[in-house]
């Protein structure tokens, strides 16, 4: 059972990396990458639980820690006995501490970036723009969605001055798509999962790919509001060529894989076939089921391990005094 669960988890983690998801429906690709990140985090948690509660009861742990060293600290006449079991028991907490530190660090960085974005908007806001957007100063073409609980569309004065009406509407629709589809919460979850599953290779790429598909989803939402593909492609290009610096939390319209997005915006027939789309949807559903299955194992393993640890007898000391 354990081997099968580990194989399912490993397959779910690797699967999005080996599939070509650039032209798959954005929602399907988002589910696949988010599930992969979730499985990374769950695998890391299971590894920490196994080290804390199950590994100490194995013969390998006993064999590795069945030693004792006598150390003579300077200034102390008697030797100090150092037991392998005691040191190993302390060392088992290190992975969990590292995992917690990674999550806390990620939360701190996220809060810092969000505050930087808020300060940037507050300092440079010059008034209200179209559709109750906030206008910020600057000659660059900037569209972004700022805020978590009450998000607002941010548009630069340079965008208002250099874009025509269709391009401006397309840019606003794109950012409105991010807000309407609640992409900010998806990205926040992805960043937290990356922090927990950082030890599993590929977590950084998973977040980058997820961000790309969120942009694709916002592009499609914008096209459903107004079917001017050329205007949307134009504003993506102009936003991508702007050089203005901004905090990481203030992601612009043209920040992610512009060339691929332009190809999809301008080409109506760039998606997958209906049969391939159905297959990818079924795969995404299976990934969600696998993720939920593994998620039920984590608390069960923690409870079981805690119960075993409470009933486990104390390890006898090997040092001879």
N, C-alpha and C positions, 0 to 999 in steps of 0.2 A: 504494500500500500504506500509506504514511504517513498520507495523508488519510483512508483508510478506518478505520485504527486510531484516529485522533484522533476521528472521528465516533462510533465505537463507545464510546470512553471517555467522550465528552461525553454521549452518550445514557444510558449507565449511571449517570453522576453525577446527571443531572437526573431520571431516571425515578421514583425513589421520592418526589420532591417533588411530582410532578404526579398521582400515583395516590393514591386514598383507601385507605389501608392500616389504618385503625382497626379494621375488623371482619375483616380477613384473619387466617388462622391465625397465632398469634404467631411460630412458628418461621419461617414464610415471610417475614413482615415483618422479622424480625431478620436473615435472610440478605440480603434486599434492601438494607436500610440499611447493614449491615456491608460488603457489596460496594461500595456507593456510596462509603463512607468509604475503602475500600481503593483504589478507582480514583482518588480525589482524591490520596491519598498517592503512588500510582504516577505519576500525571500530573505532580506536583510534582518527583519524582525524575527523570523523563524530561526535564522542562524544564531542570533543573540540568545534567544530562548533556549535553544539546544545547548549552547555553550554553558549557560548558567545552571540549567536544571538537569540535563540528561548526560552531558559529557562527564561530569564528576563521578557518575555511577558506573562508568565503563572500566574494563580491565586496563585499557590503554592509559587512561588517566592515572590509575593507581600505579602502573608500571613507570610512568614518566615522573611521578611525584614521590616515589618511594625512595627518598634519599634525605640525608641530613648533613649539614655542614656546620663545623664549629669555627666561629670567627672570633678573633681576639681584638676588640675595638681598643684604640689607644686610650690609655688612662683608666682602663678597667682591668682588674686582675683576673677575673674569671672569664672563661670563654662564653660566647653567646651562641646558643644553638639555633640554627636556621633550618626550618623544616620545609621541604619541598612542597608538601601539600598546602601549607599555609600561604606560601608565595603564589602558587598556582591558583588557589581560590581567589586571591586578590586580583590576579591577572585576568581572570575570567570576566571581571567587570569592565575591563578596558574597552572591548568592542561596543558595549552598551553605552558607555560614557561618550565614546567618539560619535556614535549615532545620535545621541541626544544633543551633543555639541554642534553637530552638523545641522540639525533641525533648528536649534536656537539661532545659530549664525544665519541661516537662511531667512528666518523670520525677521531678524534685526536688519538684514540687508533690504528685505522687501519693504519694511516700514520706513527705512531711511530713504529708499528710492521714491516711495510714495510721497513722503514729506517734501523731498526735493522737487518733485513734479508739482506739488501744491504750491510751494513757495515760488516756483518759476511762473506759474500761472498768476498767482496773486501779485507778484512784482511787475509783471509785464502786461497784465490785462488792461485794456484801454476802453472796454465797453462791450455791449451786447451786439452780436452779429446776426446773420440770418438763422432762422429756426432756433432762436434763443441760445446760439452758440456764444462762446467767449472769444473775443478778438484779442490777440496778443501782438505786441510789436515785433518788428523784424521783417526783413525783405525776403526771407526764404519762404518757400511754399511748404507750409506745415498744416497737416490735419492730424488730430489725435483725440482720443477719448480719455479724459482725466477724471479720477474719482472712483471709489469703490461702491459706496452705499448710494450716493446720488451723483452718478457720472454726468459730465457735461462734455459737449463737443468743443474742442479748442481749434481755432483756425487763425492763421497768422494774417497780419495786414498785407504781407507780400502776396499771399494767396488771393486775397480779395482784389488786389491791384492788378495781378498778372493773369488771372484766369477769366475765361468767359463764363456766361451763365450756366451752360451745360456742364462744363468742367467743375464749376463750384458746386452745382447740385450733385454731381457724381461723387465728389469728395465727401460732401456732407452725408450722402446716403451710405457711403462705405462705413464711416464712423458710427452712424446711427445703427448700422447692422451689427457692429461690435456690441453696442449697448443693448439692442433688442435681443440678441442671441446670448447675452450674458457671458461673453467670452472672457471677461475679467476674472470670473470665478473659476472657469476652467483652467486658465493660466495660473491662478493662485494655487489651485490644487496640484497642478503639474509641478510647480516649483517646490512645493512641500514634499511631494513624492520623490523628486530628484534628490532632495536633501537626505531623505531616509534611505534611498537606494543608491547613494553615491558610490558605494563600494562595488557595485555591479557595473562593468564597463558599458558605455553607450548611453548613460543617463543624460548627458549633456546634449547629445544628438537627438534624443527623444524629445526634449523640450524644444529644440530648434525646429524639428519637423512638425511638432504640434503647432508652433506659432505660425509656420507657413500655411498649414491647412486652416487655421483660424482666419488668416488673411484671405484665403480662397473662399471661405464661407461668407465673409463679409463682402467680397467682390460679387458673389452670386446674389446676395441679398440686395446689394445696390442695383444690380442689373434687373432684378424683379421690380424694383420701384420705378426705374426709368431705363428703357432699353436702348441706351446710347453707349455702345461698347467703345467707340472711338474716344468719346469724352472721358470715360473712366480710364482707358489706357493712357490717354494724354496726361491726366492729372497724376497717375501713378508714376509716369516717367519724370514729370516735373518735380514731384515730391522726392523721388529717389536721387535726383541730381542736386538737391539743396544741400548745402554744407553746414547748416546750423547745428550746433551741439545742443543736446537735451538729455535729461536724466533717463536712465534705462526704463523707468516706469512709464515714461511718456513715449510710447512706441508710435512712430509715424506711419502714414499710409504707404510709403514707399520703402520700408525697411527690410522686407523679407523676400528673397528670391524673385526679384522683379522680372527677369527674363521669362521664367516659366509662367508666372501669373499673366504677363502680357499675352503670351501665346494662347492661354486659355480664355482670356477675356475677349480677344479678337477672333478666335476660332470657335464657331458655334458647335462644331462636331468633334470637339477635343476630348469628350468623355469616353467612358468604357461602354461596351455593348450591354444590352439588357441582361443577357445571360451572365456575363462577367460581373456586372453590378449585383445581381442576385447572389452570386457565389461569394463576393466580398461581404455583402450584408450578412449572410449566414455565418461567415467566418468571424465577423465582428460580434455577432450574437454569442457564438461559442466562446470567444475570448472573454466576454462579460461573465458568462456562466463559470468559466474556469477561475476568473478573478474572485468571484463571490465564493466559490468553493474553497479556494486557498484562504480567503479572508475569514471563513468560519473555522479554519484549522488553527489560526494564530491564537485567538483567545482560548480555544480548547487546549492547545499545547501549553499555554501559560498556566492555566488552572491545574492541569495535570502535573506539570513540572513543579508547581508550588506545593501541591499535595505530596508528591514524592519527596521533595526536599524537606518538608515538615516531618515526615516519618523516617527519613534516612538517619541512621545512627551516626554519631560523631566518629570521624576518622581517628584511629588511634595514632599516637605520636610514635615516630620511629627513632627519635633521638634518645640516646642513652645518657642519662645524667649521672 
